[in-house]
Amino acid sequence: MIPGVLLIHGYTGSPRDMAPLKAGIESIPGPVEVSAILLPGHGDAILPSFDPERFVPAIGSEAERFRRAGREIVIVGHSMGGILALSAVAEYGIVPRLLVLASAPNRIDGSHLDRWRIHSTGKTDVSLASLARMMSTANRVGSEARCGRYPVLIVHGERDELVPVEEAFAWRKRFSGPVRTVVVQGAGHDLFKGDHGGFAVDVIRRSAEDALHIVTEKEKESLLDLTSEEPSAARFLARSPGSSRHLANSPGARGPQGDPFEPGPIAETEPVVANIEITTRCNLRCAFCARTSIRREERDMPHDRFVRLLDLLPHAWRVTLVGLGEPLLHPEIADFVSEASSRGRRVTLVTNAVLLTEEMSHRLIDAGLDAITFSLDAADTGPASAVRDGASVEASIENIRTFAAVSSETRPVAKAVFSAVSSSTVPHLERLVEIVARLGVDALMLSDLNFPANRPRTVWKNVDERTRAVIHRSIRKAFSLRLPVLSVTGLEEFAPAAKYRDHLLIPPARLYERRNRRRFCLSPWQTLPVDVEGTATLCDCRPGEPFGNVMDQPFEDLWNGSRMRDHRRRMLGESPPGECAACPRF
């Protein structure tokens, strides 16, 4: 059955206002019927009185046409068209696959009337009686709480001159089910026109495509495998049902039942992993960090930007707070964790643990933290300070131990130590293993250094018989202490605990080997790194190479735009980028 999308224009508008959106939705792969409803009387020269008793049945009748044929629908209402859509849904018992409220007023009072008159100037005159009926209808519909039988997308212009953007967030309180709010930066009330129209069209088109997708049997098998190992994935899908096809077909989720991942220049799914930098500030000066070459102003991400990013990355089941700064320096770190967790996301934090007090441990766990990774390159002050200037390794170790104890007493949180091994820390690796094995963590992940600038200090370029012997001995020691030692090649695997055997450092030489062709890296096909300004970068390993801002550019133009397609193509070629060739997870 061909699904449908109903477009409902505003009271003073017409289907022409939604023509760009109609064209965008018609570009969705596969058959879809787009019905741009003309409200009764709107084809005449004189605007009819605002009359819900005429308008709502017209919408209900068109929806009934699809329902009688067993066809799924998405409903998009612009301005007062959103209010009319809600009325029709309630009155006719319509259950759309998705309801989109675009620039819809949650309430209208006396302060709104002048704006309505100004907005309609040059178009048509709106009578006082019609304004009164609009106010009554909008306030009645906007005040009603609704059960969550269908997902809702709210799209609103940041500079809406008619309906203040604050009303977009007021709508969230009216729905108990899955609700997503997208604010279009710089856009006014006529969302689909002008410089910002492409952004709004892109958001709704992609959302409609997700909503109309019918999950296949193979996708169901993939999701069943994933959710059985990762219960948080089931929680996420309950909050974001439109993410099913993205999660099921993502490289990290493809299990034995799925087709092998065969990457190409185009990413088949949107990012299911978001690595978000919430601060550029750091309390350490690590010798091998990209901060040594990338000079950036110190700043923290505002909370509202973090919220908007989550809404703009709806399929990012895994959200990792990581970047070129130390996340615990952000004064709202626990609030950020809570915000992402409340949306069903699996939230991970990467920290050097220097600031991880017992109080902070409780706050993060109470906020819903699912996993934490501790960066620890050596267990003694001398070698640690040589690679991490400013580090208090004793404090970090004690804080990791405390966090593990708090987690054990309150709620289980996945815990791992990540160590970037260099030629200067290899001699101290066995000591590190002995300490980590007593910290109560689940695993130790070892990685050789990345970034071309670090090549002279990598194990890869300095390996000799003595180095090999130390690495082999250290890993044997870890296994004897029941501490799994993992390769960085499993960094983006889903349900990692079930796949430990696939990524154990066996043989130990996997630590320092490099390959000329891509084998393990999944990042450009499922992961999006975003910096504190909302700027996307090619990879975590290439933080100095931005390719667009998620906040104000159509996402499809970024994720599958020319820059990313070229990057993926080069990764898969005979001569991959130098950054990839130097990366131990490539």
Disulfide bonds with the S-S distance in Angstrom:
none
